[in-house]
Amino acid sequence: MFGLTELELSRIQFGFTISFHIIFPAVTIGLASYLAVLEGLWLWKKDTVYRTLYHFWSKIFAVNFAMGVVSGLVMAYQFGTNWSYFSAFAGSITGPLLAYEVMTAFFLEAGFLGVMLFGWNKVGPGLHFFASLMVALGTLISATWILASNSWMQTPQGFEIIDGRVVLRGQKNFLISRQRFFDGSDARFAPDQERRHHVREDNHFPDGHHRKPAGV
């Protein structure tokens, strides 16, 4: 097709998928922590502006979370369809890491996401704040496992190759292999940039409040 080899087509397809997917986790990681801070400020200062901000950004968070899940499923399937040899070769390393991410992080996020988005009038403020904290924690744990997998692929260590397959040797070295951490700073800038736009345009919330400065 178009004179491209199977390898080149696989790279193009996978490159498009991961380029599209990374937008959404990057936003949700930063926004989840930002939402937890907003709710904490609302509980502490009793200022309704923080709650209004929370409701505004929670809608954006929900859309990004859903899109991240959908595009992430496609990416996970492409590990097997596009890179079947790599999956067979290094699946004993990358497979468990993805499983850890699902079991320890995604289930935590998904379990409390419903309370966070739809529980304002159904649970107490303390429980709702706890749900927001758990969702934020889940995004950070998820990022840790995914970055551990990516870091191992970039700087592999703590393993041996036996019978043509990777076998784990030394879990400590494997987990700390030159972690490349994303701190979510780009995502945390988004609320502040949105606030600046509305300040320049002299826009307001529907209830008439000005937007509060969003510290980064």
C-alpha positions as CSV (number, residue, x, y, z in Angstrom):
1,M,0.0,0.0,0.0
2,F,1.5,3.3,-1.2
3,G,4.8,1.5,-1.5
4,L,5.0,1.1,2.3
5,T,6.1,-2.1,4.1
6,E,4.1,-3.8,6.7
7,L,6.5,-2.5,9.4
8,E,6.1,1.1,8.2
9,L,2.3,0.8,8.1
10,S,2.3,-0.7,11.6
11,R,4.5,2.2,12.9
12,I,2.3,4.8,11.3
13,Q,-0.9,3.3,12.7
14,F,0.6,2.8,16.2
15,G,2.2,6.3,16.1
16,F,-1.2,7.9,15.3
17,T,-2.9,5.9,18.1
18,I,-0.4,6.8,20.8
19,S,-0.2,10.5,19.7
20,F,-4.0,10.7,20.0
21,H,-4.1,8.8,23.3
22,I,-1.4,10.7,25.2
23,I,-3.4,13.9,25.0
24,F,-6.1,12.6,27.3
25,P,-4.1,11.0,30.1
26,A,-1.9,14.1,30.2
27,V,-4.9,16.2,30.8
28,T,-6.7,13.9,33.3
29,I,-3.5,13.5,35.4
30,G,-3.3,17.2,36.0
31,L,-7.0,17.9,36.2
32,A,-7.7,15.2,38.8
33,S,-5.3,16.7,41.2
34,Y,-6.6,20.2,40.4
35,L,-10.2,19.1,41.1
36,A,-9.2,17.6,44.4
37,V,-7.6,20.9,45.4
38,L,-10.7,22.9,44.3
39,E,-13.0,20.7,46.4
40,G,-10.6,20.9,49.4
41,L,-10.6,24.7,49.1
42,W,-14.4,24.7,48.9
43,L,-14.7,22.6,52.0
44,W,-12.2,24.8,53.8
45,K,-13.3,28.3,52.8
46,K,-17.0,27.6,52.0
47,D,-16.6,29.8,48.9
48,T,-19.1,28.7,46.2
49,V,-16.7,29.9,43.5
50,Y,-14.5,26.8,44.1
51,R,-17.5,24.5,43.8
52,T,-18.6,26.2,40.6
53,L,-15.0,25.8,39.2
54,Y,-15.1,22.2,40.2
55,H,-18.3,21.5,38.3
56,F,-17.0,23.3,35.2
57,W,-13.7,21.4,35.1
58,S,-15.2,18.0,36.1
59,K,-17.2,17.9,32.9
60,I,-14.0,18.4,30.9
61,F,-12.3,15.8,33.1
62,A,-15.1,13.3,32.4
63,V,-14.8,13.7,28.6
64,N,-11.0,13.3,28.7
65,F,-11.2,10.3,31.0
66,A,-13.7,8.5,28.6
67,M,-11.7,9.3,25.5
68,G,-8.5,8.1,27.3
69,V,-10.1,4.8,28.1
70,V,-11.4,4.2,24.6
71,S,-8.1,5.2,22.9
72,G,-6.1,3.2,25.5
73,L,-8.0,0.0,24.7
74,V,-7.2,0.4,21.0
75,M,-3.5,1.0,21.9
76,A,-3.5,-2.1,24.1
77,Y,-4.9,-4.3,21.3
78,Q,-2.3,-2.9,18.9
79,F,0.5,-4.2,21.1
80,G,-0.7,-7.7,20.0
81,T,-1.8,-7.0,16.5
82,N,1.1,-4.6,15.3
83,W,3.9,-5.8,17.6
84,S,3.1,-9.5,18.2
85,Y,6.8,-10.5,18.2
86,F,7.7,-7.9,20.7
87,S,4.7,-8.9,22.9
88,A,5.9,-12.6,22.7
89,F,9.5,-11.6,23.4
90,A,8.9,-9.1,26.3
91,G,5.4,-9.8,27.4
92,S,6.6,-11.2,30.7
93,I,7.7,-7.7,31.6
94,T,5.3,-5.3,29.8
95,G,2.2,-7.5,30.4
96,P,2.3,-7.6,34.2
97,L,2.9,-3.8,34.3
98,L,-0.2,-3.1,32.3
99,A,-2.1,-5.6,34.5
100,Y,-0.8,-3.8,37.6
101,E,-2.0,-0.5,36.2
102,V,-5.5,-1.8,35.6
103,M,-5.8,-3.6,39.0
104,T,-4.3,-0.9,41.2
105,A,-5.1,2.3,39.4
106,F,-7.8,2.0,36.8
107,F,-10.2,0.1,39.1
108,L,-9.5,2.7,41.8
109,E,-10.3,5.5,39.4
110,A,-13.4,3.8,37.9
111,G,-14.7,2.8,41.4
112,F,-14.8,6.4,42.7
113,L,-15.4,8.3,39.4
114,G,-19.1,7.7,39.6
115,V,-19.3,9.1,43.1
116,M,-17.1,12.0,42.1
117,L,-19.2,13.0,39.0
118,F,-22.7,12.1,40.2
119,G,-22.6,11.9,43.9
120,W,-22.8,15.6,44.9
121,N,-26.4,15.2,46.1
122,K,-26.2,11.6,47.1
123,V,-23.3,11.4,49.5
124,G,-21.8,13.7,52.2
125,P,-19.2,16.3,51.4
126,G,-16.5,14.3,53.2
127,L,-17.1,11.1,51.2
128,H,-17.3,13.1,48.0
129,F,-14.0,14.7,48.7
130,F,-12.5,11.3,49.5
131,A,-13.7,10.1,46.1
132,S,-12.0,13.0,44.4
133,L,-8.8,12.3,46.2
134,M,-9.0,8.6,45.2
135,V,-9.5,9.4,41.6
136,A,-6.5,11.8,41.7
137,L,-4.4,9.1,43.4
138,G,-5.5,6.6,40.8
139,T,-4.3,8.8,38.0
140,L,-0.8,9.2,39.6
141,I,-0.5,5.4,40.3
142,S,-1.6,4.7,36.7
143,A,1.1,7.1,35.4
144,T,3.7,5.4,37.6
145,W,3.1,1.9,36.2
146,I,2.9,3.1,32.6
147,L,6.1,5.1,32.9
148,A,7.7,2.1,34.5
149,S,6.9,0.1,31.4
150,N,8.0,2.9,29.1
151,S,11.2,3.4,31.0
152,W,12.1,-0.3,30.9
153,M,11.6,-0.3,27.1
154,Q,13.9,2.6,26.8
155,T,16.6,1.5,29.3
156,P,15.9,-2.3,29.9
157,Q,17.6,-3.9,32.9
158,G,17.0,-6.5,35.6
159,F,16.3,-9.3,33.1
160,E,17.8,-12.2,31.1
161,I,16.9,-13.6,27.7
162,I,16.2,-17.3,28.0
163,D,15.0,-19.4,25.0
164,G,14.4,-16.2,23.1
165,R,12.2,-14.5,25.7
166,V,12.7,-12.0,28.4
167,V,12.8,-13.3,32.0
168,L,12.7,-11.0,35.0
169,R,15.8,-11.0,37.2
170,G,15.8,-8.4,40.0
171,Q,12.5,-6.6,40.4
172,K,14.1,-3.6,42.2
173,N,16.4,-2.8,39.3
174,F,13.6,-3.3,36.9
175,L,11.2,-0.9,38.6
176,I,13.6,1.9,39.0
177,S,15.2,1.8,35.6
178,R,15.7,5.5,34.8
179,Q,12.1,6.6,35.4
180,R,10.9,9.4,33.1
181,F,8.2,11.1,35.2
182,F,5.6,13.4,33.8
183,D,4.5,15.9,36.5
184,G,1.3,17.0,34.8
185,S,2.4,20.6,34.7
186,D,1.0,21.1,31.1
187,A,-2.4,19.9,32.3
188,R,-2.3,22.1,35.4
189,F,-1.6,25.1,33.2
190,A,-4.9,24.6,31.3
191,P,-7.2,25.9,34.0
192,D,-5.1,28.9,34.5
193,Q,-4.9,29.7,30.8
194,E,-8.7,29.3,30.5
195,R,-9.1,31.8,33.5
196,R,-6.8,34.3,31.8
197,H,-8.9,34.1,28.6
198,H,-12.1,34.9,30.5
199,V,-10.4,37.7,32.4
200,R,-9.3,39.3,29.2
201,E,-12.8,38.8,27.7
202,D,-14.5,40.0,30.9
203,N,-16.5,36.8,31.1
204,H,-18.2,35.4,34.2
205,F,-19.7,32.3,35.5
206,P,-23.4,31.7,35.0
207,D,-23.9,32.7,38.6
208,G,-22.2,36.0,38.1
209,H,-18.9,35.1,39.9
210,H,-15.5,36.1,38.4
211,R,-13.1,33.2,38.0
212,K,-10.6,32.8,40.8
213,P,-6.9,32.8,40.0
214,A,-5.8,29.2,39.6
215,G,-2.4,28.7,41.1
216,V,-0.1,26.3,39.3
